[in-house]
């Protein structure tokens, strides 16, 4: 593919963004009531990683990115 901006050669790249959930206050409080201080760790159970992947065309000459 050629860049519509400058006419240079474009290649495809993939970008991945990873985010983590936050501490679950409700789970931590319930865990504290049931298990004591160690139960506060129950709030960490909702912290699963979530990732988003996107593909782009990137011009080798000017660096402009275009969505695929």
PDB file with SEQRES, HELIX, SHEET and CRYST1 records, atoms N, CA, C and O in Angstrom:
SEQRES   1 A   68  UNK UNK UNK UNK UNK UNK UNK UNK UNK UNK UNK UNK UNK          
SEQRES   2 A   68  UNK UNK UNK UNK UNK UNK UNK UNK UNK UNK UNK UNK UNK          
SEQRES   3 A   68  UNK UNK UNK UNK UNK UNK UNK UNK UNK UNK UNK UNK UNK          
SEQRES   4 A   68  UNK UNK UNK UNK UNK UNK UNK UNK UNK UNK UNK UNK UNK          
SEQRES   5 A   68  UNK UNK UNK UNK UNK UNK UNK UNK UNK UNK UNK UNK UNK          
SEQRES   6 A   68  UNK UNK UNK                                                  
HELIX    1 AA1 UNK A   25  UNK A   35  1                                  11    
HELIX    2 AA2 UNK A   36  UNK A   46  5                                  11    
SHEET    1 AA1 3 UNK A  10  UNK A  20  0                                        
SHEET    2 AA1 3 UNK A  49  UNK A  59 -1                                        
SHEET    3 AA1 3 UNK A  65  UNK A  67 -1                                        
CRYST1    1.000    1.000    1.000  90.00  90.00  90.00 P 1           1          
ATOM      1  N   UNK A   1       0.845  -1.172   0.000  1.00  0.00           N  
ATOM      2  CA  UNK A   1       0.000   0.000   0.000  1.00  0.00           C  
ATOM      3  C   UNK A   1       0.893   1.237   0.000  1.00  0.00           C  
ATOM      4  O   UNK A   1       1.957   1.248   0.619  1.00  0.00           O  
ATOM      5  N   UNK A   2       0.456   2.260  -0.688  1.00  0.00           N  
ATOM      6  CA  UNK A   2       1.170   3.525  -0.719  1.00  0.00           C  
ATOM      7  C   UNK A   2       0.441   4.542   0.155  1.00  0.00           C  
ATOM      8  O   UNK A   2      -0.787   4.528   0.242  1.00  0.00           O  
ATOM      9  N   UNK A   3       1.189   5.404   0.787  1.00  0.00           N  
ATOM     10  CA  UNK A   3       0.651   6.439   1.670  1.00  0.00           C  
ATOM     11  C   UNK A   3      -0.119   7.473   0.849  1.00  0.00           C  
ATOM     12  O   UNK A   3       0.414   7.997  -0.130  1.00  0.00           O  
ATOM     13  N   UNK A   4      -1.373   7.778   1.232  1.00  0.00           N  
ATOM     14  CA  UNK A   4      -2.122   8.794   0.498  1.00  0.00           C  
ATOM     15  C   UNK A   4      -1.585  10.213   0.759  1.00  0.00           C  
ATOM     16  O   UNK A   4      -1.915  11.148   0.029  1.00  0.00           O  
ATOM     17  N   UNK A   5      -0.779  10.362   1.773  1.00  0.00           N  
ATOM     18  CA  UNK A   5      -0.248  11.684   2.124  1.00  0.00           C  
ATOM     19  C   UNK A   5       1.008  12.030   1.321  1.00  0.00           C  
ATOM     20  O   UNK A   5       1.103  13.107   0.733  1.00  0.00           O  
ATOM     21  N   UNK A   6       1.978  11.093   1.303  1.00  0.00           N  
ATOM     22  CA  UNK A   6       3.253  11.390   0.638  1.00  0.00           C  
ATOM     23  C   UNK A   6       3.605  10.407  -0.470  1.00  0.00           C  
ATOM     24  O   UNK A   6       4.539  10.656  -1.232  1.00  0.00           O  
ATOM     25  N   UNK A   7       2.872   9.284  -0.580  1.00  0.00           N  
ATOM     26  CA  UNK A   7       3.152   8.302  -1.615  1.00  0.00           C  
ATOM     27  C   UNK A   7       4.197   7.264  -1.227  1.00  0.00           C  
ATOM     28  O   UNK A   7       4.574   6.435  -2.055  1.00  0.00           O  
ATOM     29  N   UNK A   8       4.670   7.294   0.012  1.00  0.00           N  
ATOM     30  CA  UNK A   8       5.673   6.346   0.485  1.00  0.00           C  
ATOM     31  C   UNK A   8       5.089   4.961   0.744  1.00  0.00           C  
ATOM     32  O   UNK A   8       3.873   4.771   0.703  1.00  0.00           O  
ATOM     33  N   UNK A   9       5.975   3.991   1.014  1.00  0.00           N  
ATOM     34  CA  UNK A   9       5.578   2.607   1.266  1.00  0.00           C  
ATOM     35  C   UNK A   9       5.059   2.462   2.698  1.00  0.00           C  
ATOM     36  O   UNK A   9       5.649   3.017   3.625  1.00  0.00           O  
ATOM     37  N   UNK A  10       3.962   1.722   2.891  1.00  0.00           N  
ATOM     38  CA  UNK A  10       3.357   1.518   4.214  1.00  0.00           C  
ATOM     39  C   UNK A  10       3.461   0.053   4.632  1.00  0.00           C  
ATOM     40  O   UNK A  10       3.401  -0.845   3.793  1.00  0.00           O  
ATOM     41  N   UNK A  11       3.616  -0.180   5.929  1.00  0.00           N  
ATOM     42  CA  UNK A  11       3.627  -1.529   6.497  1.00  0.00           C  
ATOM     43  C   UNK A  11       2.584  -1.600   7.603  1.00  0.00           C  
ATOM     44  O   UNK A  11       2.160  -0.574   8.134  1.00  0.00           O  
ATOM     45  N   UNK A  12       2.176  -2.817   7.945  1.00  0.00           N  
ATOM     46  CA  UNK A  12       1.183  -3.021   9.003  1.00  0.00           C  
ATOM     47  C   UNK A  12       1.902  -3.269  10.325  1.00  0.00           C  
ATOM     48  O   UNK A  12       2.855  -4.046  10.389  1.00  0.00           O  
ATOM     49  N   UNK A  13       1.429  -2.594  11.394  1.00  0.00           N  
ATOM     50  CA  UNK A  13       1.909  -2.874  12.745  1.00  0.00           C  
ATOM     51  C   UNK A  13       0.706  -3.144  13.631  1.00  0.00           C  
ATOM     52  O   UNK A  13      -0.396  -2.669  13.361  1.00  0.00           O  
ATOM     53  N   UNK A  14       0.925  -3.910  14.690  1.00  0.00           N  
ATOM     54  CA  UNK A  14      -0.113  -4.194  15.682  1.00  0.00           C  
ATOM     55  C   UNK A  14       0.282  -3.552  16.993  1.00  0.00           C  
ATOM     56  O   UNK A  14       1.426  -3.685  17.430  1.00  0.00           O  
ATOM     57  N   UNK A  15      -0.659  -2.849  17.635  1.00  0.00           N  
ATOM     58  CA  UNK A  15      -0.436  -2.254  18.952  1.00  0.00           C  
ATOM     59  C   UNK A  15      -1.366  -2.940  19.943  1.00  0.00           C  
ATOM     60  O   UNK A  15      -2.556  -3.112  19.679  1.00  0.00           O  
ATOM     61  N   UNK A  16      -0.819  -3.324  21.072  1.00  0.00           N  
ATOM     62  CA  UNK A  16      -1.602  -3.973  22.116  1.00  0.00           C  
ATOM     63  C   UNK A  16      -1.537  -3.124  23.377  1.00  0.00           C  
ATOM     64  O   UNK A  16      -0.460  -2.709  23.806  1.00  0.00           O  
ATOM     65  N   UNK A  17      -2.700  -2.870  23.964  1.00  0.00           N  
ATOM     66  CA  UNK A  17      -2.799  -2.083  25.194  1.00  0.00           C  
ATOM     67  C   UNK A  17      -3.380  -2.988  26.287  1.00  0.00           C  
ATOM     68  O   UNK A  17      -4.448  -3.573  26.107  1.00  0.00           O  
ATOM     69  N   UNK A  18      -2.691  -3.097  27.396  1.00  0.00           N  
ATOM     70  CA  UNK A  18      -3.140  -3.942  28.497  1.00  0.00           C  
ATOM     71  C   UNK A  18      -3.485  -3.075  29.698  1.00  0.00           C  
ATOM     72  O   UNK A  18      -2.697  -2.226  30.115  1.00  0.00           O  
ATOM     73  N   UNK A  19      -4.684  -3.302  30.254  1.00  0.00           N  
ATOM     74  CA  UNK A  19      -5.112  -2.602  31.459  1.00  0.00           C  
ATOM     75  C   UNK A  19      -5.530  -3.633  32.498  1.00  0.00           C  
ATOM     76  O   UNK A  19      -5.906  -4.754  32.154  1.00  0.00           O  
ATOM     77  N   UNK A  20      -5.465  -3.256  33.746  1.00  0.00           N  
ATOM     78  CA  UNK A  20      -5.854  -4.133  34.840  1.00  0.00           C  
ATOM     79  C   UNK A  20      -7.029  -3.523  35.583  1.00  0.00           C  
ATOM     80  O   UNK A  20      -7.145  -2.302  35.682  1.00  0.00           O  
ATOM     81  N   UNK A  21      -7.904  -4.379  36.106  1.00  0.00           N  
ATOM     82  CA  UNK A  21      -9.029  -3.918  36.895  1.00  0.00           C  
ATOM     83  C   UNK A  21      -8.558  -3.312  38.208  1.00  0.00           C  
ATOM     84  O   UNK A  21      -7.393  -3.444  38.583  1.00  0.00           O  
ATOM     85  N   UNK A  22      -9.453  -2.659  38.888  1.00  0.00           N  
ATOM     86  CA  UNK A  22      -9.080  -2.024  40.153  1.00  0.00           C  
ATOM     87  C   UNK A  22      -9.431  -2.938  41.335  1.00  0.00           C  
ATOM     88  O   UNK A  22     -10.095  -3.963  41.177  1.00  0.00           O  
ATOM     89  N   UNK A  23      -8.972  -2.540  42.502  1.00  0.00           N  
ATOM     90  CA  UNK A  23      -9.220  -3.294  43.729  1.00  0.00           C  
ATOM     91  C   UNK A  23     -10.716  -3.300  44.010  1.00  0.00           C  
ATOM     92  O   UNK A  23     -11.355  -2.249  43.964  1.00  0.00           O  
ATOM     93  N   UNK A  24     -11.292  -4.481  44.303  1.00  0.00           N  
ATOM     94  CA  UNK A  24     -12.710  -4.596  44.614  1.00  0.00           C  
ATOM     95  C   UNK A  24     -12.959  -4.334  46.092  1.00  0.00           C  
ATOM     96  O   UNK A  24     -12.705  -5.199  46.930  1.00  0.00           O  
ATOM     97  N   UNK A  25     -13.454  -3.148  46.412  1.00  0.00           N  
ATOM     98  CA  UNK A  25     -13.667  -2.760  47.802  1.00  0.00           C  
ATOM     99  C   UNK A  25     -14.700  -3.656  48.487  1.00  0.00           C  
ATOM    100  O   UNK A  25     -14.524  -4.037  49.644  1.00  0.00           O  
ATOM    101  N   UNK A  26     -15.770  -3.991  47.778  1.00  0.00           N  
ATOM    102  CA  UNK A  26     -16.799  -4.861  48.348  1.00  0.00           C  
ATOM    103  C   UNK A  26     -16.275  -6.248  48.662  1.00  0.00           C  
ATOM    104  O   UNK A  26     -16.580  -6.805  49.716  1.00  0.00           O  
ATOM    105  N   UNK A  27     -15.485  -6.811  47.753  1.00  0.00           N  
ATOM    106  CA  UNK A  27     -14.895  -8.132  47.976  1.00  0.00           C  
ATOM    107  C   UNK A  27     -13.900  -8.097  49.132  1.00  0.00           C  
ATOM    108  O   UNK A  27     -13.817  -9.037  49.923  1.00  0.00           O  
ATOM    109  N   UNK A  28     -13.144  -6.996  49.221  1.00  0.00           N  
ATOM    110  CA  UNK A  28     -12.174  -6.858  50.308  1.00  0.00           C  
ATOM    111  C   UNK A  28     -12.858  -6.761  51.663  1.00  0.00           C  
ATOM    112  O   UNK A  28     -12.392  -7.361  52.631  1.00  0.00           O  
ATOM    113  N   UNK A  29     -13.964  -6.011  51.748  1.00  0.00           N  
ATOM    114  CA  UNK A  29     -14.696  -5.879  53.023  1.00  0.00           C  
ATOM    115  C   UNK A  29     -15.324  -7.198  53.448  1.00  0.00           C  
ATOM    116  O   UNK A  29     -15.256  -7.576  54.617  1.00  0.00           O  
ATOM    117  N   UNK A  30     -15.938  -7.903  52.487  1.00  0.00           N  
ATOM    118  CA  UNK A  30     -16.535  -9.206  52.813  1.00  0.00           C  
ATOM    119  C   UNK A  30     -15.461 -10.197  53.243  1.00  0.00           C  
ATOM    120  O   UNK A  30     -15.661 -10.968  54.182  1.00  0.00           O  
ATOM    121  N   UNK A  31     -14.331 -10.177  52.562  1.00  0.00           N  
ATOM    122  CA  UNK A  31     -13.231 -11.065  52.930  1.00  0.00           C  
ATOM    123  C   UNK A  31     -12.688 -10.746  54.308  1.00  0.00           C  
ATOM    124  O   UNK A  31     -12.307 -11.649  55.053  1.00  0.00           O  
ATOM    125  N   UNK A  32     -12.648  -9.458  54.654  1.00  0.00           N  
ATOM    126  CA  UNK A  32     -12.183  -9.048  55.975  1.00  0.00           C  
ATOM    127  C   UNK A  32     -13.134  -9.549  57.064  1.00  0.00           C  
ATOM    128  O   UNK A  32     -12.691 -10.010  58.116  1.00  0.00           O  
ATOM    129  N   UNK A  33     -14.440  -9.458  56.809  1.00  0.00           N  
ATOM    130  CA  UNK A  33     -15.431  -9.926  57.786  1.00  0.00           C  
ATOM    131  C   UNK A  33     -15.321 -11.431  57.989  1.00  0.00           C  
ATOM    132  O   UNK A  33     -15.414 -11.917  59.116  1.00  0.00           O  
ATOM    133  N   UNK A  34     -15.126 -12.161  56.911  1.00  0.00           N  
ATOM    134  CA  UNK A  34     -15.090 -13.630  56.999  1.00  0.00           C  
ATOM    135  C   UNK A  34     -13.728 -14.152  57.466  1.00  0.00           C  
ATOM    136  O   UNK A  34     -13.665 -15.013  58.343  1.00  0.00           O  
ATOM    137  N   UNK A  35     -12.635 -13.634  56.882  1.00  0.00           N  
ATOM    138  CA  UNK A  35     -11.307 -14.207  57.122  1.00  0.00           C  
ATOM    139  C   UNK A  35     -10.363 -13.321  57.932  1.00  0.00           C  
ATOM    140  O   UNK A  35      -9.245 -13.738  58.237  1.00  0.00           O  
ATOM    141  N   UNK A  36     -10.782 -12.131  58.280  1.00  0.00           N  
ATOM    142  CA  UNK A  36      -9.900 -11.228  59.027  1.00  0.00           C  
ATOM    143  C   UNK A  36      -8.981 -10.466  58.085  1.00  0.00           C  
ATOM    144  O   UNK A  36      -9.327 -10.227  56.928  1.00  0.00           O  
ATOM    145  N   UNK A  37      -7.797 -10.080  58.587  1.00  0.00           N  
ATOM    146  CA  UNK A  37      -6.864  -9.264  57.803  1.00  0.00           C  
ATOM    147  C   UNK A  37      -6.467  -9.922  56.495  1.00  0.00           C  
ATOM    148  O   UNK A  37      -6.295  -9.235  55.488  1.00  0.00           O  
ATOM    149  N   UNK A  38      -6.318 -11.226  56.491  1.00  0.00           N  
ATOM    150  CA  UNK A  38      -5.936 -11.929  55.267  1.00  0.00           C  
ATOM    151  C   UNK A  38      -7.041 -11.827  54.217  1.00  0.00           C  
ATOM    152  O   UNK A  38      -6.764 -11.871  53.018  1.00  0.00           O  
ATOM    153  N   UNK A  39      -8.279 -11.691  54.657  1.00  0.00           N  
ATOM    154  CA  UNK A  39      -9.411 -11.571  53.747  1.00  0.00           C  
ATOM    155  C   UNK A  39      -9.403 -10.312  52.912  1.00  0.00           C  
ATOM    156  O   UNK A  39     -10.113 -10.240  51.909  1.00  0.00           O  
ATOM    157  N   UNK A  40      -8.611  -9.301  53.298  1.00  0.00           N  
ATOM    158  CA  UNK A  40      -8.511  -8.096  52.478  1.00  0.00           C  
ATOM    159  C   UNK A  40      -7.941  -8.398  51.094  1.00  0.00           C  
ATOM    160  O   UNK A  40      -8.166  -7.643  50.148  1.00  0.00           O  
ATOM    161  N   UNK A  41      -7.208  -9.492  50.979  1.00  0.00           N  
ATOM    162  CA  UNK A  41      -6.663  -9.899  49.689  1.00  0.00           C  
ATOM    163  C   UNK A  41      -7.751 -10.357  48.723  1.00  0.00           C  
ATOM    164  O   UNK A  41      -7.506 -10.441  47.519  1.00  0.00           O  
ATOM    165  N   UNK A  42      -8.943 -10.653  49.226  1.00  0.00           N  
ATOM    166  CA  UNK A  42     -10.050 -11.069  48.357  1.00  0.00           C  
ATOM    167  C   UNK A  42     -10.419  -9.953  47.377  1.00  0.00           C  
ATOM    168  O   UNK A  42     -10.954 -10.231  46.303  1.00  0.00           O  
ATOM    169  N   UNK A  43     -10.146  -8.720  47.725  1.00  0.00           N  
ATOM    170  CA  UNK A  43     -10.428  -7.611  46.832  1.00  0.00           C  
ATOM    171  C   UNK A  43      -9.567  -7.609  45.590  1.00  0.00           C  
ATOM    172  O   UNK A  43      -9.891  -6.923  44.620  1.00  0.00           O  
ATOM    173  N   UNK A  44      -8.487  -8.351  45.593  1.00  0.00           N  
ATOM    174  CA  UNK A  44      -7.602  -8.433  44.434  1.00  0.00           C  
ATOM    175  C   UNK A  44      -8.113  -9.404  43.371  1.00  0.00           C  
ATOM    176  O   UNK A  44      -7.559  -9.457  42.273  1.00  0.00           O  
ATOM    177  N   UNK A  45      -9.148 -10.166  43.675  1.00  0.00           N  
ATOM    178  CA  UNK A  45      -9.629 -11.191  42.753  1.00  0.00           C  
ATOM    179  C   UNK A  45     -10.171 -10.615  41.450  1.00  0.00           C  
ATOM    180  O   UNK A  45     -10.159 -11.310  40.434  1.00  0.00           O  
ATOM    181  N   UNK A  46     -10.640  -9.380  41.441  1.00  0.00           N  
ATOM    182  CA  UNK A  46     -11.200  -8.792  40.230  1.00  0.00           C  
ATOM    183  C   UNK A  46     -10.186  -8.112  39.345  1.00  0.00           C  
ATOM    184  O   UNK A  46     -10.569  -7.468  38.369  1.00  0.00           O  
ATOM    185  N   UNK A  47      -8.908  -8.227  39.645  1.00  0.00           N  
ATOM    186  CA  UNK A  47      -7.885  -7.507  38.900  1.00  0.00           C  
ATOM    187  C   UNK A  47      -7.361  -8.335  37.729  1.00  0.00           C  
ATOM    188  O   UNK A  47      -6.170  -8.638  37.668  1.00  0.00           O  
ATOM    189  N   UNK A  48      -8.229  -8.696  36.814  1.00  0.00           N  
ATOM    190  CA  UNK A  48      -7.836  -9.475  35.643  1.00  0.00           C  
ATOM    191  C   UNK A  48      -7.302  -8.529  34.567  1.00  0.00           C  
ATOM    192  O   UNK A  48      -7.824  -7.428  34.391  1.00  0.00           O  
ATOM    193  N   UNK A  49      -6.277  -8.953  33.859  1.00  0.00           N  
ATOM    194  CA  UNK A  49      -5.770  -8.102  32.770  1.00  0.00           C  
ATOM    195  C   UNK A  49      -6.725  -8.121  31.575  1.00  0.00           C  
ATOM    196  O   UNK A  49      -7.268  -9.166  31.216  1.00  0.00           O  
ATOM    197  N   UNK A  50      -6.917  -6.969  30.979  1.00  0.00           N  
ATOM    198  CA  UNK A  50      -7.728  -6.843  29.772  1.00  0.00           C  
ATOM    199  C   UNK A  50      -6.848  -6.217  28.705  1.00  0.00           C  
ATOM    200  O   UNK A  50      -6.148  -5.240  28.972  1.00  0.00           O  
ATOM    201  N   UNK A  51      -6.875  -6.767  27.504  1.00  0.00           N  
ATOM    202  CA  UNK A  51      -6.022  -6.219  26.453  1.00  0.00           C  
ATOM    203  C   UNK A  51      -6.848  -5.903  25.208  1.00  0.00           C  
ATOM    204  O   UNK A  51      -7.822  -6.586  24.889  1.00  0.00           O  
ATOM    205  N   UNK A  52      -6.426  -4.845  24.518  1.00  0.00           N  
ATOM    206  CA  UNK A  52      -7.024  -4.436  23.258  1.00  0.00           C  
ATOM    207  C   UNK A  52      -5.919  -4.434  22.216  1.00  0.00           C  
ATOM    208  O   UNK A  52      -4.817  -3.949  22.472  1.00  0.00           O  
ATOM    209  N   UNK A  53      -6.212  -4.973  21.050  1.00  0.00           N  
ATOM    210  CA  UNK A  53      -5.228  -5.024  19.978  1.00  0.00           C  
ATOM    211  C   UNK A  53      -5.775  -4.252  18.782  1.00  0.00           C  
ATOM    212  O   UNK A  53      -6.936  -4.420  18.408  1.00  0.00           O  
ATOM    213  N   UNK A  54      -4.939  -3.408  18.185  1.00  0.00           N  
ATOM    214  CA  UNK A  54      -5.327  -2.618  17.015  1.00  0.00           C  
ATOM    215  C   UNK A  54      -4.257  -2.771  15.944  1.00  0.00           C  
ATOM    216  O   UNK A  54      -3.072  -2.914  16.248  1.00  0.00           O  
ATOM    217  N   UNK A  55      -4.688  -2.739  14.687  1.00  0.00           N  
ATOM    218  CA  UNK A  55      -3.754  -2.813  13.559  1.00  0.00           C  
ATOM    219  C   UNK A  55      -3.761  -1.486  12.804  1.00  0.00           C  
ATOM    220  O   UNK A  55      -4.812  -0.873  12.613  1.00  0.00           O  
ATOM    221  N   UNK A  56      -2.574  -1.052  12.379  1.00  0.00           N  
ATOM    222  CA  UNK A  56      -2.427   0.206  11.657  1.00  0.00           C  
ATOM    223  C   UNK A  56      -1.495   0.022  10.464  1.00  0.00           C  
ATOM    224  O   UNK A  56      -0.591  -0.813  10.490  1.00  0.00           O  
ATOM    225  N   UNK A  57      -1.729   0.818   9.410  1.00  0.00           N  
ATOM    226  CA  UNK A  57      -0.762   1.002   8.341  1.00  0.00           C  
ATOM    227  C   UNK A  57       0.111   2.160   8.788  1.00  0.00           C  
ATOM    228  O   UNK A  57      -0.406   3.185   9.233  1.00  0.00           O  
ATOM    229  N   UNK A  58       1.427   2.017   8.679  1.00  0.00           N  
ATOM    230  CA  UNK A  58       2.352   3.086   9.037  1.00  0.00           C  
ATOM    231  C   UNK A  58       3.257   3.365   7.843  1.00  0.00           C  
ATOM    232  O   UNK A  58       3.884   2.461   7.293  1.00  0.00           O  
ATOM    233  N   UNK A  59       3.310   4.647   7.453  1.00  0.00           N  
ATOM    234  CA  UNK A  59       4.150   5.056   6.341  1.00  0.00           C  
ATOM    235  C   UNK A  59       5.609   5.074   6.801  1.00  0.00           C  
ATOM    236  O   UNK A  59       5.933   5.607   7.863  1.00  0.00           O  
ATOM    237  N   UNK A  60       6.488   4.478   5.976  1.00  0.00           N  
ATOM    238  CA  UNK A  60       7.914   4.431   6.304  1.00  0.00           C  
ATOM    239  C   UNK A  60       8.602   5.775   6.070  1.00  0.00           C  
ATOM    240  O   UNK A  60       9.666   6.028   6.635  1.00  0.00           O  
ATOM    241  N   UNK A  61       8.002   6.646   5.238  1.00  0.00           N  
ATOM    242  CA  UNK A  61       8.604   7.931   4.920  1.00  0.00           C  
ATOM    243  C   UNK A  61       8.216   9.026   5.906  1.00  0.00           C  
ATOM    244  O   UNK A  61       9.078   9.674   6.500  1.00  0.00           O  
ATOM    245  N   UNK A  62       6.892   9.227   6.077  1.00  0.00           N  
ATOM    246  CA  UNK A  62       6.433  10.357   6.896  1.00  0.00           C  
ATOM    247  C   UNK A  62       5.965   9.942   8.295  1.00  0.00           C  
ATOM    248  O   UNK A  62       5.811  10.809   9.155  1.00  0.00           O  
ATOM    249  N   UNK A  63       5.732   8.644   8.556  1.00  0.00           N  
ATOM    250  CA  UNK A  63       5.340   8.172   9.885  1.00  0.00           C  
ATOM    251  C   UNK A  63       3.856   8.280  10.174  1.00  0.00           C  
ATOM    252  O   UNK A  63       3.441   8.012  11.301  1.00  0.00           O  
ATOM    253  N   UNK A  64       3.043   8.662   9.204  1.00  0.00           N  
ATOM    254  CA  UNK A  64       1.593   8.785   9.396  1.00  0.00           C  
ATOM    255  C   UNK A  64       0.975   7.409   9.616  1.00  0.00           C  
ATOM    256  O   UNK A  64       1.334   6.447   8.938  1.00  0.00           O  
ATOM    257  N   UNK A  65       0.019   7.314  10.591  1.00  0.00           N  
ATOM    258  CA  UNK A  65      -0.659   6.049  10.888  1.00  0.00           C  
ATOM    259  C   UNK A  65      -2.092   6.104  10.351  1.00  0.00           C  
ATOM    260  O   UNK A  65      -2.771   7.124  10.467  1.00  0.00           O  
ATOM    261  N   UNK A  66      -2.538   4.993   9.762  1.00  0.00           N  
ATOM    262  CA  UNK A  66      -3.896   4.851   9.259  1.00  0.00           C  
ATOM    263  C   UNK A  66      -4.476   3.561   9.804  1.00  0.00           C  
ATOM    264  O   UNK A  66      -3.776   2.551   9.873  1.00  0.00           O  
ATOM    265  N   UNK A  67      -5.751   3.577  10.196  1.00  0.00           N  
ATOM    266  CA  UNK A  67      -6.400   2.348  10.663  1.00  0.00           C  
ATOM    267  C   UNK A  67      -6.589   1.385   9.500  1.00  0.00           C  
ATOM    268  O   UNK A  67      -6.852   1.800   8.371  1.00  0.00           O  
ATOM    269  N   UNK A  68      -6.450   0.091   9.789  1.00  0.00           N  
ATOM    270  CA  UNK A  68      -6.631  -0.952   8.770  1.00  0.00           C  
ATOM    271  C   UNK A  68      -8.105  -1.180   8.567  1.00  0.00           C  
ATOM    272  O   UNK A  68      -8.494  -2.017   7.752  1.00  0.00           O  
TER     273      UNK A  68                                                      
END                                                                             
